[in-house]
Amino acid sequence: MPAGDLALIEETARKSALVWVRGPRGAVRPLWHVWHEGAVCLVGGPGEQPLEGLGLAAGARATVSARGKDKGGRLVVWPARVVEPKPGGAEWEAAVAELRGKRLNAVDPEGTVARWAESCRVLRLVPDGPAEQRPGAMPTDGGAAVPPPSPALTRGPFPSGLPTRRRRGAGGGRKAG
């Protein structure tokens, strides 16, 4: 991986509160995270952010998008390899220490680590290749999905019984009379 890509990924991930993760199943979800020891670390499960439906299993590949802090637009997109450290291991403990420090509004701050070990998943998304999108190499389209067809989105004629707005003349005010 080019050193410039890794530096951009790290800087963007450190400054962004959320990253958007596309799992192998194609679903995309914004997730809060911390950048720690060369990877995006996140926690999910009961009482935390949902990870189901993304297909983030150990060894799987995901795509991570992060936005720039200054303008809020997408700044970098990179491929990542999913690593799931074993609860209680050194890698898990290090990730949890960082995550716990950034976890806002925890229901039980003292029992958070035990709950995560028992019922949640801690994942590391390790950059695994050059950035797919970065400044100077962004797609020309907006990236927005086309809305599905729906009669609720089609504007039809107004019913004849509804009052209409009358346009004001060039003066913009009432006529003197």
ZADO-1210 file (C-alpha; in nm, 4 decimals, padded with zeros to 6 digits):
<atoms>
<atom x="00.0000" y="00.0000" z="00.0000" code="MET" pos="1"/>
<atom x="00.1342" y="00.3449" z="-00.0850" code="PRO" pos="2"/>
<atom x="00.2512" y="00.5325" z="00.2253" code="ALA" pos="3"/>
<atom x="00.0428" y="00.8352" z="00.1246" code="GLY" pos="4"/>
<atom x="-00.2739" y="00.6231" z="00.1217" code="ASP" pos="5"/>
<atom x="-00.2053" y="00.4811" z="00.4666" code="LEU" pos="6"/>
<atom x="-00.1347" y="00.8286" z="00.6071" code="ALA" pos="7"/>
<atom x="-00.4592" y="00.9630" z="00.4542" code="LEU" pos="8"/>
<atom x="-00.6606" y="00.6665" z="00.5865" code="ILE" pos="9"/>
<atom x="-00.5170" y="00.7044" z="00.9367" code="GLU" pos="10"/>
<atom x="-00.5611" y="01.0816" z="00.9529" code="GLU" pos="11"/>
<atom x="-00.9181" y="01.0678" z="00.8214" code="THR" pos="12"/>
<atom x="-01.0185" y="00.7797" z="01.0495" code="ALA" pos="13"/>
<atom x="-00.8712" y="00.9559" z="01.3535" code="ARG" pos="14"/>
<atom x="-01.0646" y="01.2759" z="01.2875" code="LYS" pos="15"/>
<atom x="-01.3968" y="01.1257" z="01.1793" code="SER" pos="16"/>
<atom x="-01.6533" y="01.0166" z="01.4390" code="ALA" pos="17"/>
<atom x="-01.8157" y="00.7733" z="01.1952" code="LEU" pos="18"/>
<atom x="-01.7044" y="00.5523" z="00.9125" code="VAL" pos="19"/>
<atom x="-01.9377" y="00.3875" z="00.6622" code="TRP" pos="20"/>
<atom x="-01.8729" y="00.0163" z="00.6333" code="VAL" pos="21"/>
<atom x="-01.9905" y="-00.1993" z="00.3417" code="ARG" pos="22"/>
<atom x="-01.9740" y="-00.5643" z="00.4347" code="GLY" pos="23"/>
<atom x="-01.9395" y="-00.8614" z="00.1990" code="PRO" pos="24"/>
<atom x="-02.3206" y="-00.8872" z="00.1782" code="ARG" pos="25"/>
<atom x="-02.3398" y="-00.5376" z="00.0262" code="GLY" pos="26"/>
<atom x="-02.5168" y="-00.3652" z="00.3155" code="ALA" pos="27"/>
<atom x="-02.3724" y="-00.0311" z="00.4288" code="VAL" pos="28"/>
<atom x="-02.3924" y="00.1089" z="00.7802" code="ARG" pos="29"/>
<atom x="-02.2397" y="00.4106" z="00.9560" code="PRO" pos="30"/>
<atom x="-02.0470" y="00.2973" z="01.2642" code="LEU" pos="31"/>
<atom x="-01.8656" y="00.4827" z="01.5417" code="TRP" pos="32"/>
<atom x="-01.5097" y="00.3688" z="01.5887" code="HIS" pos="33"/>
<atom x="-01.1624" y="00.4499" z="01.7080" code="VAL" pos="34"/>
<atom x="-00.8382" y="00.4280" z="01.5136" code="TRP" pos="35"/>
<atom x="-00.5924" y="00.2151" z="01.7080" code="HIS" pos="36"/>
<atom x="-00.2692" y="00.0399" z="01.6086" code="GLU" pos="37"/>
<atom x="-00.3248" y="00.0653" z="01.2353" code="GLY" pos="38"/>
<atom x="-00.6930" y="-00.0297" z="01.2186" code="ALA" pos="39"/>
<atom x="-01.0465" y="00.0967" z="01.2651" code="VAL" pos="40"/>
<atom x="-01.1710" y="-00.0674" z="01.5866" code="CYS" pos="41"/>
<atom x="-01.5415" y="-00.0977" z="01.6565" code="LEU" pos="42"/>
<atom x="-01.7800" y="-00.2779" z="01.8883" code="VAL" pos="43"/>
<atom x="-02.1284" y="-00.4060" z="01.8124" code="GLY" pos="44"/>
<atom x="-02.3962" y="-00.6263" z="01.9600" code="GLY" pos="45"/>
<atom x="-02.6702" y="-00.6030" z="02.2237" code="PRO" pos="46"/>
<atom x="-02.6767" y="-00.2530" z="02.3694" code="GLY" pos="47"/>
<atom x="-02.4273" y="-00.1328" z="02.1100" code="GLU" pos="48"/>
<atom x="-02.4373" y="-00.0542" z="01.7391" code="GLN" pos="49"/>
<atom x="-02.5832" y="-00.3306" z="01.5197" code="PRO" pos="50"/>
<atom x="-02.3416" y="-00.5293" z="01.3060" code="LEU" pos="51"/>
<atom x="-02.5780" y="-00.8022" z="01.1858" code="GLU" pos="52"/>
<atom x="-02.6526" y="-00.8054" z="00.8166" code="GLY" pos="53"/>
<atom x="-02.3096" y="-00.6737" z="00.7218" code="LEU" pos="54"/>
<atom x="-02.1402" y="-01.0143" z="00.7125" code="GLY" pos="55"/>
<atom x="-01.8324" y="-00.8966" z="00.9023" code="LEU" pos="56"/>
<atom x="-01.6721" y="-01.2307" z="00.9878" code="ALA" pos="57"/>
<atom x="-01.3058" y="-01.2841" z="01.0697" code="ALA" pos="58"/>
<atom x="-01.1058" y="-01.2873" z="00.7468" code="GLY" pos="59"/>
<atom x="-01.3829" y="-01.1259" z="00.5409" code="ALA" pos="60"/>
<atom x="-01.3229" y="-00.8154" z="00.3343" code="ARG" pos="61"/>
<atom x="-01.5105" y="-00.4917" z="00.3804" code="ALA" pos="62"/>
<atom x="-01.4999" y="-00.1470" z="00.2253" code="THR" pos="63"/>
<atom x="-01.4622" y="00.1509" z="00.4573" code="VAL" pos="64"/>
<atom x="-01.5493" y="00.5116" z="00.3681" code="SER" pos="65"/>
<atom x="-01.4559" y="00.8127" z="00.5767" code="ALA" pos="66"/>
<atom x="-01.5442" y="01.1765" z="00.5366" code="ARG" pos="67"/>
<atom x="-01.3250" y="01.4809" z="00.5680" code="GLY" pos="68"/>
<atom x="-01.3663" y="01.6951" z="00.8771" code="LYS" pos="69"/>
<atom x="-01.3447" y="02.0304" z="00.6990" code="ASP" pos="70"/>
<atom x="-01.6184" y="01.9966" z="00.4352" code="LYS" pos="71"/>
<atom x="-01.7921" y="01.6786" z="00.5484" code="GLY" pos="72"/>
<atom x="-01.7724" y="01.5037" z="00.2111" code="GLY" pos="73"/>
<atom x="-01.6309" y="01.1596" z="00.1378" code="ARG" pos="74"/>
<atom x="-01.2528" y="01.1844" z="00.1454" code="LEU" pos="75"/>
<atom x="-01.1223" y="00.8291" z="00.1256" code="VAL" pos="76"/>
<atom x="-01.2536" y="00.4772" z="00.0592" code="VAL" pos="77"/>
<atom x="-01.0365" y="00.1734" z="00.1244" code="TRP" pos="78"/>
<atom x="-01.0568" y="-00.2075" z="00.1342" code="PRO" pos="79"/>
<atom x="-01.0193" y="-00.3659" z="00.4763" code="ALA" pos="80"/>
<atom x="-00.9680" y="-00.7112" z="00.6192" code="ARG" pos="81"/>
<atom x="-01.1849" y="-00.8004" z="00.9186" code="VAL" pos="82"/>
<atom x="-01.0004" y="-00.9249" z="01.2271" code="VAL" pos="83"/>
<atom x="-01.1930" y="-01.0413" z="01.5345" code="GLU" pos="84"/>
<atom x="-00.9612" y="-01.0610" z="01.8352" code="PRO" pos="85"/>
<atom x="-01.0454" y="-01.3156" z="02.1044" code="LYS" pos="86"/>
<atom x="-01.1970" y="-01.1628" z="02.4198" code="PRO" pos="87"/>
<atom x="-00.9324" y="-01.1271" z="02.6885" code="GLY" pos="88"/>
<atom x="-00.6393" y="-01.1435" z="02.4441" code="GLY" pos="89"/>
<atom x="-00.3806" y="-00.8648" z="02.4242" code="ALA" pos="90"/>
<atom x="-00.5165" y="-00.7307" z="02.0925" code="GLU" pos="91"/>
<atom x="-00.8752" y="-00.7354" z="02.2277" code="TRP" pos="92"/>
<atom x="-00.7743" y="-00.5647" z="02.5539" code="GLU" pos="93"/>
<atom x="-00.5899" y="-00.2888" z="02.3679" code="ALA" pos="94"/>
<atom x="-00.8839" y="-00.2244" z="02.1331" code="ALA" pos="95"/>
<atom x="-01.1356" y="-00.2290" z="02.4196" code="VAL" pos="96"/>
<atom x="-00.9312" y="00.0192" z="02.6232" code="ALA" pos="97"/>
<atom x="-00.9497" y="00.2671" z="02.3337" code="GLU" pos="98"/>
<atom x="-01.3157" y="00.1975" z="02.2583" code="LEU" pos="99"/>
<atom x="-01.4245" y="00.2276" z="02.6214" code="ARG" pos="100"/>
<atom x="-01.2588" y="00.5692" z="02.6467" code="GLY" pos="101"/>
<atom x="-01.4616" y="00.6941" z="02.3485" code="LYS" pos="102"/>
<atom x="-01.7923" y="00.5232" z="02.4307" code="ARG" pos="103"/>
<atom x="-02.0514" y="00.7903" z="02.5039" code="LEU" pos="104"/>
<atom x="-02.3576" y="00.7366" z="02.7235" code="ASN" pos="105"/>
<atom x="-02.2757" y="00.3826" z="02.8321" code="ALA" pos="106"/>
<atom x="-02.5632" y="00.2305" z="03.0312" code="VAL" pos="107"/>
<atom x="-02.3289" y="00.0688" z="03.2828" code="ASP" pos="108"/>
<atom x="-01.9824" y="00.2263" z="03.2505" code="PRO" pos="109"/>
<atom x="-01.8288" y="-00.0056" z="03.5100" code="GLU" pos="110"/>
<atom x="-01.9683" y="-00.3224" z="03.3494" code="GLY" pos="111"/>
<atom x="-01.9049" y="-00.2259" z="02.9873" code="THR" pos="112"/>
<atom x="-01.5931" y="-00.4371" z="02.9341" code="VAL" pos="113"/>
<atom x="-01.7492" y="-00.7480" z="03.0903" code="ALA" pos="114"/>
<atom x="-02.0652" y="-00.7033" z="02.8796" code="ARG" pos="115"/>
<atom x="-01.8594" y="-00.6609" z="02.5630" code="TRP" pos="116"/>
<atom x="-01.6635" y="-00.9784" z="02.6408" code="ALA" pos="117"/>
<atom x="-01.9812" y="-01.1740" z="02.7077" code="GLU" pos="118"/>
<atom x="-02.2271" y="-01.0604" z="02.4422" code="SER" pos="119"/>
<atom x="-02.0655" y="-00.8204" z="02.1909" code="CYS" pos="120"/>
<atom x="-01.8125" y="-00.8364" z="01.9118" code="ARG" pos="121"/>
<atom x="-01.5001" y="-00.6226" z="01.8930" code="VAL" pos="122"/>
<atom x="-01.3659" y="-00.5959" z="01.5386" code="LEU" pos="123"/>
<atom x="-01.0596" y="-00.4471" z="01.3769" code="ARG" pos="124"/>
<atom x="-01.0848" y="-00.3351" z="01.0141" code="LEU" pos="125"/>
<atom x="-00.7256" y="-00.3383" z="00.8911" code="VAL" pos="126"/>
<atom x="-00.6484" y="-00.1512" z="00.5659" code="PRO" pos="127"/>
<atom x="-00.5795" y="-00.4159" z="00.3024" code="ASP" pos="128"/>
<atom x="-00.4749" y="-00.2453" z="-00.0171" code="GLY" pos="129"/>
<atom x="-00.4507" y="00.0971" z="-00.1749" code="PRO" pos="130"/>
<atom x="-00.7318" y="00.3488" z="-00.1331" code="ALA" pos="131"/>
<atom x="-01.0028" y="00.2982" z="-00.3939" code="GLU" pos="132"/>
<atom x="-01.1074" y="00.6631" z="-00.3743" code="GLN" pos="133"/>
<atom x="-00.9019" y="00.9594" z="-00.2539" code="ARG" pos="134"/>
<atom x="-00.8437" y="01.3207" z="-00.3573" code="PRO" pos="135"/>
<atom x="-00.7561" y="01.3179" z="-00.7248" code="GLY" pos="136"/>
<atom x="-00.9119" y="00.9742" z="-00.7767" code="ALA" pos="137"/>
<atom x="-01.2821" y="01.0181" z="-00.7010" code="MET" pos="138"/>
<atom x="-01.5700" y="00.8937" z="-00.9156" code="PRO" pos="139"/>
<atom x="-01.7395" y="01.1472" z="-01.1390" code="THR" pos="140"/>
<atom x="-02.0924" y="01.0438" z="-01.0412" code="ASP" pos="141"/>
<atom x="-02.2405" y="01.1415" z="-00.7042" code="GLY" pos="142"/>
<atom x="-02.2573" y="00.7831" z="-00.5791" code="GLY" pos="143"/>
<atom x="-02.6214" y="00.8165" z="-00.4764" code="ALA" pos="144"/>
<atom x="-02.8510" y="00.5221" z="-00.5320" code="ALA" pos="145"/>
<atom x="-03.1413" y="00.5649" z="-00.7709" code="VAL" pos="146"/>
<atom x="-03.4674" y="00.5775" z="-00.5735" code="PRO" pos="147"/>
<atom x="-03.6950" y="00.2801" z="-00.6352" code="PRO" pos="148"/>
<atom x="-04.0069" y="00.3538" z="-00.8388" code="PRO" pos="149"/>
<atom x="-04.3102" y="00.4375" z="-00.6278" code="SER" pos="150"/>
<atom x="-04.6440" y="00.6051" z="-00.6957" code="PRO" pos="151"/>
<atom x="-04.5876" y="00.8035" z="-00.3756" code="ALA" pos="152"/>
<atom x="-04.2998" y="00.9837" z="-00.5431" code="LEU" pos="153"/>
<atom x="-04.4878" y="01.0806" z="-00.8595" code="THR" pos="154"/>
<atom x="-04.6474" y="01.4216" z="-00.8506" code="ARG" pos="155"/>
<atom x="-04.9839" y="01.4328" z="-01.0205" code="GLY" pos="156"/>
<atom x="-05.2207" y="01.7201" z="-01.1012" code="PRO" pos="157"/>
<atom x="-05.3705" y="01.9180" z="-00.8139" code="PHE" pos="158"/>
<atom x="-05.7385" y="01.8568" z="-00.7393" code="PRO" pos="159"/>
<atom x="-05.9538" y="02.1324" z="-00.8890" code="SER" pos="160"/>
<atom x="-06.1132" y="02.2211" z="-00.5539" code="GLY" pos="161"/>
<atom x="-05.7882" y="02.3356" z="-00.3919" code="LEU" pos="162"/>
<atom x="-05.7184" y="02.7086" z="-00.3819" code="PRO" pos="163"/>
<atom x="-05.4217" y="02.8250" z="-00.5852" code="THR" pos="164"/>
<atom x="-05.1651" y="03.0869" z="-00.4975" code="ARG" pos="165"/>
<atom x="-05.2005" y="03.4033" z="-00.6954" code="ARG" pos="166"/>
<atom x="-04.8865" y="03.5565" z="-00.8263" code="ARG" pos="167"/>
<atom x="-04.8125" y="03.9108" z="-00.7257" code="ARG" pos="168"/>
<atom x="-04.7322" y="04.1722" z="-00.9809" code="GLY" pos="169"/>
<atom x="-04.3919" y="04.3242" z="-01.0369" code="ALA" pos="170"/>
<atom x="-04.4464" y="04.5661" z="-00.7471" code="GLY" pos="171"/>
<atom x="-04.4823" y="04.2784" z="-00.5043" code="GLY" pos="172"/>
<atom x="-04.7331" y="04.4550" z="-00.2824" code="GLY" pos="173"/>
<atom x="-05.1028" y="04.5296" z="-00.2609" code="ARG" pos="174"/>
<atom x="-05.2728" y="04.7573" z="-00.5068" code="LYS" pos="175"/>
<atom x="-05.3588" y="05.0975" z="-00.3710" code="ALA" pos="176"/>
<atom x="-05.7215" y="05.1488" z="-00.3918" code="GLY" pos="177"/>
</atoms>
